[in-house]
Amino acid sequence: MHLEEMKKQIEQLVLEKGFYNKPEDIPKKLLFAFIELGEASDAWKKGESQEKIAEELIDVIFYVLDTSRLACPSVNMDEMFEKKLKKNQSRKYQYGEGHRQRNTNGCNSCSHAQILREKTVTNK
């Protein structure tokens, strides 16, 4: 299924269930997406199942696509995804991740930094 198809299904669900559906609701929808992202992070930190984590991530996608339906209705999200993917593919290696080197060198007590160090060593 493509993003545009998902948007249509989400719109149908929103209308059927009486969820927020006005442009002034966009900030709420973005906040809900952020909350769901936090729930996904929390599920991962607690070691919950991959299915639980995926369910929370799908909630994020629902809110983001629903927001796009209201915030930029004339933009085809499938085309935008392709455009953005090409843009990101043209960027230099580790673009925007300069923090990675600082964290992995300076934060020995951080478990996430340790994981990154281990992955860096095994990927070389």
C-alpha positions as CSV (number, residue, x, y, z in Angstrom):
1,M,0.0,0.0,0.0
2,H,1.2,3.5,-0.8
3,L,1.2,6.6,1.4
4,E,-1.6,8.2,-0.6
5,E,-3.7,5.1,-0.2
6,M,-3.0,5.1,3.5
7,K,-4.0,8.8,3.8
8,K,-7.4,7.9,2.2
9,Q,-8.0,5.0,4.6
10,I,-7.0,7.2,7.6
11,E,-9.4,9.9,6.4
12,Q,-12.2,7.4,6.2
13,L,-11.4,6.2,9.8
14,V,-11.2,9.8,11.1
15,L,-14.6,10.6,9.6
16,E,-16.2,7.4,10.8
17,K,-14.9,7.8,14.4
18,G,-15.3,11.5,14.7
19,F,-11.7,12.3,15.3
20,Y,-10.2,15.8,15.0
21,N,-10.5,16.8,11.4
22,K,-10.0,20.6,11.0
23,P,-6.9,22.6,10.1
24,E,-6.9,24.1,13.5
25,D,-6.4,20.5,14.9
26,I,-3.0,20.1,13.2
27,P,-1.0,21.0,16.3
28,K,-3.0,18.4,18.3
29,K,-2.3,15.8,15.7
30,L,1.4,16.6,15.7
31,L,1.5,16.4,19.5
32,F,-0.3,13.0,19.4
33,A,2.4,11.8,16.9
34,F,5.1,13.0,19.3
35,I,3.4,11.2,22.2
36,E,3.2,8.0,20.2
37,L,6.9,8.3,19.3
38,G,7.6,8.6,23.0
39,E,5.5,5.5,23.7
40,A,7.5,3.6,21.0
41,S,10.7,4.7,22.7
42,D,9.4,3.7,26.1
43,A,8.4,0.3,24.8
44,W,11.9,-0.2,23.3
45,K,13.6,0.8,26.6
46,K,11.4,-1.6,28.6
47,G,12.3,-4.5,26.2
48,E,8.7,-5.0,25.1
49,S,8.0,-7.1,22.0
50,Q,8.9,-5.9,18.5
51,E,5.2,-6.1,17.7
52,K,4.4,-3.6,20.5
53,I,7.1,-1.2,19.4
54,A,5.9,-1.5,15.8
55,E,2.3,-0.8,16.8
56,E,3.4,2.5,18.5
57,L,5.4,3.4,15.4
58,I,2.4,2.8,13.2
59,D,0.4,5.1,15.4
60,V,3.1,7.8,14.6
61,I,2.7,7.1,10.9
62,F,-1.1,7.4,11.2
63,Y,-0.9,10.8,12.9
64,V,1.8,12.1,10.5
65,L,-0.2,11.0,7.4
66,D,-3.4,12.4,8.9
67,T,-1.6,15.7,9.6
68,S,-0.3,15.8,6.0
69,R,-3.9,15.3,4.8
70,L,-4.9,18.6,6.5
71,A,-1.6,20.6,6.4
72,C,-0.5,19.9,2.8
73,P,-3.5,18.3,1.0
74,S,-2.2,19.1,-2.5
75,V,1.2,17.3,-1.9
76,N,1.4,13.7,-3.0
77,M,3.2,12.0,-0.2
78,D,4.5,9.2,-2.3
79,E,6.2,11.6,-4.6
80,M,7.5,13.7,-1.7
81,F,8.9,10.5,-0.1
82,E,10.8,9.7,-3.3
83,K,12.0,13.3,-3.6
84,K,13.2,13.4,0.0
85,L,14.9,9.9,-0.3
86,K,16.9,11.1,-3.3
87,K,17.9,14.3,-1.4
88,N,19.1,12.2,1.6
89,Q,20.9,9.8,-0.7
90,S,22.9,12.7,-2.2
91,R,24.1,13.8,1.2
92,K,27.6,13.0,2.5
93,Y,28.1,10.0,4.9
94,Q,26.7,10.5,8.4
95,Y,25.2,13.9,7.4
96,G,23.6,15.5,10.4
97,E,25.0,12.9,12.8
98,G,28.1,14.8,14.0
99,H,27.0,14.1,17.6
100,R,27.8,10.5,17.1
101,Q,31.5,11.0,17.4
102,R,31.3,13.3,20.5
103,N,28.9,10.9,22.3
104,T,30.8,7.7,21.6
105,N,34.2,9.3,22.6
106,G,33.0,11.2,25.7
107,C,30.2,9.3,27.3
108,N,31.4,6.0,28.6
109,S,28.5,5.6,31.0
110,C,25.9,5.9,28.3
111,S,24.6,2.5,27.2
112,H,23.5,4.0,23.8
113,A,27.0,5.3,23.2
114,Q,28.3,1.8,24.0
115,I,25.9,0.2,21.5
116,L,27.0,2.7,18.8
117,R,30.7,2.0,19.6
118,E,30.1,-1.7,19.2
119,K,28.2,-1.3,16.0
120,T,30.9,1.0,14.6
121,V,33.6,-1.6,15.4
122,T,31.6,-4.5,13.9
123,N,30.7,-2.5,10.7
124,K,34.3,-1.7,9.8
